[in-house]
Amino acid sequence: MNYDAIIIGAGACGLMCAAQAGLLGKKTLVLERNDKPGGKILISGGGRCNYTNANTSTANFVSQNPKFLNAVFSQWSVEDTIDFFDSFGGIKPQEKTLGQLFPSTNKAKDIVATFTQILFDTKQDIWLNTLVKSIDKDANGNYIIAIERNGKIQHLTTAKVVLASGGLPVAKLGASDFALRIARQFDMAVIPTAPALVPLTITGKDADWYASLSGNSIFARVFNDKISFEENILFTHWGLSGPAILQISSYWKAGETFTIDLLPKFNLDHLIKEERNAGGKRTIGQVLNDYFTKKMVEAFSKFLPIDIKIASISKADVKLVVETIHKFKVKPAGDKGYDKAEVMRGGISTEELNPKTLESKKNTGLYFGGEAVDITGWLGGYNFQWAWAAGYAIAQDI
């Protein structure tokens, strides 16, 4: 079996790499441990797949070196993604909030079907239920891949290997640190990894307060000294989730505090002054009821004098109310781990890879793309755009 490359992982990066290589007349073999390709694609966006983002730039990624992306994105843009799925799958983009693009059909399976059709048409091979056990190099510089398939161990030889096997989220989809282990085996640096785009947990004395608000979702601004996000947050029985929390989690480390403006579209100080000028007959709680659920206002009574009438409130209490609502401090205990994380941050150092081809600088014919690399996008389709672009770039070099 003479393949131009063997691709490990039939996720977003691996499928795009195989498809693009096939369109260039190359022959690849894709090895996938699951019983179907595109497992993570199929569950993304609740099965709807937010497959790219119209606003993609290097600023939307967490990495030791985000500018590394310039060489990849100059080869494959958001427009290229849109055109690709339109041309080969008849998929039109449907824009939602914040530049998020979904298939017009709202079906993630249509994204996967686009790839499986191209792989079929270009005669690429894909072996499912195949576990890659190890990768070694022979005396001729070729790679020997040991696999377990149909209960038997086989060895495959190839000049080029593409590691597109993902990161540590999500275990039920066969996530593993395989790509990271191979990188270390071949003397490549790996940036420490952690869950990203992940819900955060609250323990200790405040745990019951958060739990009492479980199910309440509000629009907020979540920020620290690095970044700010304005989207919904969701209170849960174990802490905080929702888009804004997932976003800030990529910029948070254990022991750190961040701030939430619970009323970002209004100035509570001004609202209180307006109430005072109107006679101040309403209480703080009644004013807050205009903007929050009854349950939320009741919860605020732990911190705030919600029964005091505006007319008689002191300057100190006004300051307390304003700062609590606009500068609500949160110090999470931790996160929900890789099983609840959308992606992994950290990974194979970009310093180890050619920015144009994603080939290992130290190991000719060894490529890394997708989640295993130290490139982590924001929530909203950015990680898919990186995966598509990486798969395309690698295929050009194959």
C-alpha positions as CSV (number, residue, x, y, z in Angstrom):
1,M,0.0,0.0,0.0
2,N,1.8,3.1,-1.2
3,Y,0.4,6.2,0.5
4,D,1.6,9.7,0.1
5,A,0.8,10.2,3.8
6,I,-0.9,8.5,6.7
7,I,-3.2,10.8,8.7
8,I,-4.0,9.9,12.3
9,G,-7.4,11.2,13.3
10,A,-10.6,11.7,11.3
11,G,-11.5,14.9,13.0
12,A,-11.8,18.4,11.5
13,C,-8.1,18.8,10.7
14,G,-7.5,15.2,9.5
15,L,-10.6,15.1,7.3
16,M,-9.7,18.4,5.7
17,C,-6.1,17.3,5.1
18,A,-7.2,14.0,3.4
19,A,-9.8,15.9,1.3
20,Q,-7.4,18.5,0.1
21,A,-4.7,16.0,-0.6
22,G,-7.2,13.9,-2.6
23,L,-8.2,17.0,-4.6
24,L,-4.5,17.4,-5.4
25,G,-4.3,13.9,-6.7
26,K,-2.5,12.4,-3.7
27,K,-3.4,9.2,-1.9
28,T,-3.8,9.1,1.8
29,L,-4.9,6.7,4.5
30,V,-6.8,8.1,7.5
31,L,-6.7,6.1,10.7
32,E,-9.6,6.7,13.2
33,R,-10.2,4.9,16.5
34,N,-13.9,5.5,16.6
35,D,-16.6,3.8,14.5
36,K,-17.4,6.9,12.4
37,P,-15.4,9.9,11.3
38,G,-15.9,13.5,12.6
39,G,-17.1,12.6,16.1
40,K,-16.4,16.0,17.6
41,I,-17.8,17.8,14.6
42,L,-21.1,15.9,15.0
43,I,-21.6,17.0,18.6
44,S,-20.4,20.6,18.1
45,G,-23.0,23.4,18.6
46,G,-25.6,20.9,19.8
47,G,-25.4,19.0,16.6
48,R,-25.6,22.2,14.5
49,C,-21.8,22.8,14.1
50,N,-20.7,26.4,14.2
51,Y,-18.1,25.7,11.5
52,T,-16.3,29.1,11.3
53,N,-16.5,32.7,12.3
54,A,-16.7,35.7,10.0
55,N,-14.5,37.8,12.4
56,T,-11.6,35.4,12.6
57,S,-8.2,37.0,13.3
58,T,-5.1,36.0,15.3
59,A,-6.6,38.0,18.2
60,N,-9.2,35.3,18.7
61,F,-6.6,32.7,19.7
62,V,-4.7,31.8,22.9
63,S,-1.1,30.7,22.2
64,Q,2.5,31.5,23.3
65,N,2.7,32.9,19.7
66,P,-0.6,33.8,18.1
67,K,1.2,35.4,15.1
68,F,2.2,31.9,14.1
69,L,-1.3,31.7,12.6
70,N,-0.6,34.4,10.0
71,A,1.2,32.0,7.7
72,V,-1.6,29.5,7.9
73,F,-4.5,31.9,7.6
74,S,-2.9,33.6,4.6
75,Q,-3.3,30.3,2.8
76,W,-6.8,29.5,3.9
77,S,-9.3,32.2,4.9
78,V,-12.9,32.2,6.2
79,E,-14.0,32.9,2.7
80,D,-12.2,29.7,1.6
81,T,-14.0,27.8,4.2
82,I,-17.4,29.2,3.1
83,D,-16.6,28.5,-0.6
84,F,-15.3,25.0,0.1
85,F,-18.5,23.8,1.9
86,D,-20.7,25.6,-0.6
87,S,-18.9,24.1,-3.6
88,F,-18.5,20.5,-2.3
89,G,-21.5,20.2,0.1
90,G,-24.0,22.8,-1.1
91,I,-23.8,24.3,2.4
92,K,-24.6,27.9,2.7
93,P,-23.5,29.9,5.8
94,Q,-26.1,31.2,8.3
95,E,-24.7,33.9,10.5
96,K,-25.8,34.1,14.1
97,T,-24.5,36.4,16.9
98,L,-20.9,37.6,17.0
99,G,-20.0,36.4,13.5
100,Q,-20.8,32.7,14.2
101,L,-21.5,30.8,11.0
102,F,-23.6,27.7,11.0
103,P,-24.7,25.5,8.0
104,S,-28.0,26.7,6.6
105,T,-29.3,23.2,7.2
106,N,-28.4,23.4,10.9
107,K,-26.9,19.9,10.7
108,A,-23.4,19.1,11.7
109,K,-23.7,15.7,9.8
110,D,-23.8,17.7,6.5
111,I,-20.3,19.0,7.3
112,V,-19.0,15.4,7.8
113,A,-20.9,14.2,4.7
114,T,-19.0,16.8,2.6
115,F,-15.7,15.2,3.6
116,T,-16.8,11.6,3.3
117,Q,-18.0,12.3,-0.3
118,I,-14.7,13.9,-1.3
119,L,-12.7,11.1,0.3
120,F,-14.9,8.6,-1.7
121,D,-14.6,10.6,-4.9
122,T,-10.8,11.0,-4.7
123,K,-10.3,7.4,-3.6
124,Q,-8.8,8.1,-0.2
125,D,-8.8,5.3,2.3
126,I,-10.2,5.6,5.9
127,W,-9.9,2.8,8.4
128,L,-12.3,3.1,11.3
129,N,-12.1,1.2,14.7
130,T,-8.3,1.4,14.3
131,L,-6.1,2.3,17.3
132,V,-2.7,3.7,16.6
133,K,-0.3,2.2,19.2
134,S,3.0,3.8,18.4
135,I,5.1,5.6,15.8
136,D,8.8,4.9,15.3
137,K,11.4,5.8,12.7
138,D,13.4,3.2,10.7
139,A,17.0,3.5,9.3
140,N,15.7,5.0,6.1
141,G,13.9,7.8,7.8
142,N,10.5,6.3,7.2
143,Y,7.8,6.1,9.9
144,I,6.6,2.8,11.2
145,I,3.1,3.0,12.6
146,A,1.9,0.2,14.8
147,I,-1.9,-0.2,14.7
148,E,-4.5,-2.5,16.3
149,R,-7.2,-3.4,13.8
150,N,-9.7,-6.3,13.9
151,G,-8.0,-7.6,17.0
152,K,-4.6,-7.8,15.3
153,I,-1.4,-5.7,15.4
154,Q,-0.2,-4.4,12.0
155,H,2.7,-2.2,11.0
156,L,2.5,0.4,8.3
157,T,5.4,2.3,6.7
158,T,5.2,5.8,5.3
159,A,7.4,8.8,4.6
160,K,4.9,11.2,5.9
161,V,2.6,11.2,9.0
162,V,0.0,13.7,10.0
163,L,-0.9,13.9,13.7
164,A,-4.4,15.2,13.8
165,S,-5.6,13.1,16.7
166,G,-6.9,16.0,18.8
167,G,-6.3,16.9,22.4
168,L,-7.6,15.7,25.8
169,P,-11.3,16.7,25.6
170,V,-13.6,14.6,25.3
171,A,-12.8,11.2,26.6
172,K,-16.0,9.5,25.4
173,L,-14.9,10.4,21.8
174,G,-11.5,8.7,22.3
175,A,-9.6,11.8,23.3
176,S,-6.0,11.2,24.3
177,D,-2.6,12.7,24.7
178,F,-1.2,10.6,21.8
179,A,0.0,13.5,19.7
180,L,1.7,15.1,22.7
181,R,3.4,11.9,23.5
182,I,4.7,11.4,20.0
183,A,5.9,15.0,19.9
184,R,7.9,14.5,23.1
185,Q,9.2,11.2,21.8
186,F,10.6,13.1,18.8
187,D,12.2,15.7,21.0
188,M,9.6,18.5,20.4
189,A,8.7,20.9,23.2
190,V,5.1,20.8,24.6
191,I,3.5,23.8,26.3
192,P,1.7,22.6,29.5
193,T,-1.9,21.8,28.8
194,A,-5.2,22.7,30.6
195,P,-8.9,22.5,29.9
196,A,-10.2,25.5,27.9
197,L,-13.7,26.8,27.1
198,V,-14.8,25.0,30.3
199,P,-17.3,25.7,33.1
200,L,-15.9,26.9,36.4
201,T,-16.6,25.5,39.8
202,I,-17.3,27.4,43.1
203,T,-16.8,25.7,46.5
204,G,-16.6,26.9,50.1
205,K,-18.8,29.5,51.7
206,D,-20.3,30.8,48.5
207,A,-21.2,27.5,46.9
208,D,-24.8,27.4,48.2
209,W,-25.4,31.0,47.0
210,Y,-24.4,30.0,43.4
211,A,-26.4,26.8,43.7
212,S,-29.5,28.7,44.8
213,L,-29.4,30.6,41.4
214,S,-29.0,27.4,39.3
215,G,-30.7,27.9,35.9
216,N,-30.6,31.7,36.0
217,S,-28.9,33.1,32.8
218,I,-28.1,36.8,32.4
219,F,-26.2,38.9,29.9
220,A,-23.0,40.2,31.5
221,R,-19.5,41.5,30.9
222,V,-16.8,39.1,32.3
223,F,-13.3,40.5,32.5
224,N,-9.9,40.4,34.0
225,D,-6.7,42.3,33.3
226,K,-6.1,40.4,30.1
227,I,-9.5,40.3,28.3
228,S,-13.2,41.1,28.4
229,F,-16.2,39.3,27.0
230,E,-19.9,40.4,26.8
231,E,-22.2,37.4,26.5
232,N,-24.5,35.4,28.7
233,I,-23.4,33.7,31.9
234,L,-25.3,30.8,33.5
235,F,-25.5,30.0,37.2
236,T,-25.3,26.3,37.9
237,H,-25.5,24.1,41.0
238,W,-21.7,23.8,40.9
239,G,-20.7,27.3,39.8
240,L,-20.8,29.2,36.6
241,S,-21.1,28.4,32.9
242,G,-22.5,30.1,29.8
243,P,-20.6,31.6,26.8
244,A,-18.9,34.4,28.7
245,I,-17.6,32.1,31.4
246,L,-16.3,29.6,28.8
247,Q,-14.5,32.4,27.1
248,I,-12.8,33.8,30.2
249,S,-11.8,30.3,31.3
250,S,-9.2,30.2,28.5
251,Y,-7.5,33.3,30.2
252,W,-7.9,32.1,33.8
253,K,-5.7,30.0,36.1
254,A,-6.4,28.5,39.5
255,G,-6.1,31.0,42.3
256,E,-7.0,34.0,40.1
257,T,-10.0,36.2,40.5
258,F,-12.1,37.8,37.6
259,T,-14.9,40.4,37.6
260,I,-18.4,40.3,36.3
261,D,-20.4,43.4,35.4
262,L,-23.9,42.0,35.9
263,L,-25.6,45.0,34.3
264,P,-23.2,46.1,31.5
265,K,-25.7,48.0,29.4
266,F,-26.7,50.4,32.3
267,N,-25.1,52.6,34.9
268,L,-26.7,51.7,38.2
269,D,-25.3,54.9,39.9
270,H,-27.3,57.0,37.3
271,L,-30.4,54.8,37.8
272,I,-30.3,55.4,41.5
273,K,-29.9,59.1,41.1
274,E,-32.9,59.2,38.7
275,E,-35.0,57.3,41.3
276,R,-33.9,59.7,44.0
277,N,-34.8,62.7,41.8
278,A,-38.2,61.1,41.2
279,G,-38.9,61.0,45.0
280,G,-37.0,57.8,45.9
281,K,-40.1,55.9,47.1
282,R,-38.9,52.6,45.6
283,T,-36.5,50.3,47.3
284,I,-33.2,49.1,46.0
285,G,-34.8,45.7,45.4
286,Q,-37.6,47.2,43.4
287,V,-35.1,49.0,41.1
288,L,-33.1,45.8,40.7
289,N,-36.4,43.9,39.8
290,D,-36.5,46.0,36.6
291,Y,-33.3,44.2,35.4
292,F,-33.1,40.8,37.2
293,T,-35.3,37.9,38.0
294,K,-37.0,37.8,41.4
295,K,-34.8,34.9,42.4
296,M,-31.7,36.9,41.6
297,V,-32.8,40.0,43.5
298,E,-33.6,37.8,46.5
299,A,-30.1,36.3,46.3
300,F,-28.6,39.8,46.2
301,S,-30.1,40.4,49.7
302,K,-27.1,38.4,51.1
303,F,-24.8,41.3,50.0
304,L,-27.1,44.3,49.6
305,P,-29.7,46.3,51.6
306,I,-32.4,45.6,49.1
307,D,-35.3,46.8,51.4
308,I,-33.9,50.3,51.9
309,K,-35.8,53.0,50.1
310,I,-33.8,55.1,47.6
311,A,-34.7,58.3,49.4
312,S,-32.9,57.2,52.6
313,I,-30.0,55.2,51.2
314,S,-26.5,56.3,52.4
315,K,-23.6,57.1,50.0
316,A,-21.8,54.1,51.4
317,D,-24.7,51.8,50.6
318,V,-25.0,53.2,47.1
319,K,-21.4,52.5,46.5
320,L,-21.8,48.9,47.9
321,V,-24.8,48.3,45.5
322,V,-23.1,49.8,42.4
323,E,-19.8,47.9,43.0
324,T,-21.5,44.6,43.8
325,I,-23.5,44.8,40.6
326,H,-20.9,46.2,38.3
327,K,-17.8,44.7,39.8
328,F,-18.9,41.3,41.1
329,K,-15.7,39.4,42.1
330,V,-15.4,35.7,41.4
331,K,-12.7,33.4,42.5
332,P,-13.4,29.9,41.2
333,A,-12.1,26.8,42.9
334,G,-11.4,25.1,39.6
335,D,-12.9,23.9,36.4
336,K,-15.1,21.0,35.3
337,G,-12.1,19.3,33.6
338,Y,-11.4,17.9,30.1
339,D,-14.7,16.0,29.9
340,K,-16.7,19.2,30.0
341,A,-14.2,21.4,28.2
342,E,-14.7,22.3,24.5
343,V,-11.0,22.3,23.8
344,M,-7.5,22.1,25.3
345,R,-5.1,25.0,25.7
346,G,-1.4,24.5,25.4
347,G,0.1,21.7,23.4
348,I,2.9,21.3,20.9
349,S,4.9,24.5,20.8
350,T,4.6,26.5,17.6
351,E,8.3,27.0,17.8
352,E,8.7,23.4,16.7
353,L,6.7,23.7,13.5
354,N,7.2,25.3,10.1
355,P,4.5,28.0,10.2
356,K,3.7,27.5,6.5
357,T,3.5,23.7,6.4
358,L,3.1,22.6,10.0
359,E,5.9,20.1,9.5
360,S,8.2,19.4,12.5
361,K,11.4,21.4,12.1
362,K,13.4,18.5,13.6
363,N,11.6,15.6,11.9
364,T,11.1,15.6,8.2
365,G,7.7,14.2,7.2
366,L,6.1,14.6,10.6
367,Y,3.2,17.1,10.7
368,F,0.9,18.3,13.5
369,G,-2.4,20.2,13.2
370,G,-5.6,21.0,15.1
371,E,-6.1,20.8,18.8
372,A,-2.8,19.2,19.7
373,V,-0.9,22.3,18.7
374,D,-0.6,25.3,21.1
375,I,-3.4,27.2,19.3
376,T,-6.7,27.6,21.1
377,G,-9.5,29.6,19.6
378,W,-12.4,31.4,21.3
379,L,-15.8,29.9,21.4
380,G,-17.7,30.6,18.2
381,G,-16.2,28.6,15.3
382,Y,-12.6,29.8,15.6
383,N,-11.2,26.4,16.5
384,F,-12.8,24.9,13.4
385,Q,-11.3,27.6,11.2
386,W,-7.9,26.8,12.6
387,A,-8.5,23.1,12.0
388,W,-9.6,23.6,8.4
389,A,-6.7,25.9,7.7
390,A,-4.2,23.5,9.3
391,G,-5.5,20.6,7.3
392,Y,-5.2,22.6,4.1
393,A,-1.7,23.8,4.8
394,I,-0.4,20.3,5.5
395,A,-2.0,18.9,2.4
396,Q,-0.3,21.4,0.2
397,D,3.1,20.2,1.5
398,I,2.1,16.5,1.2
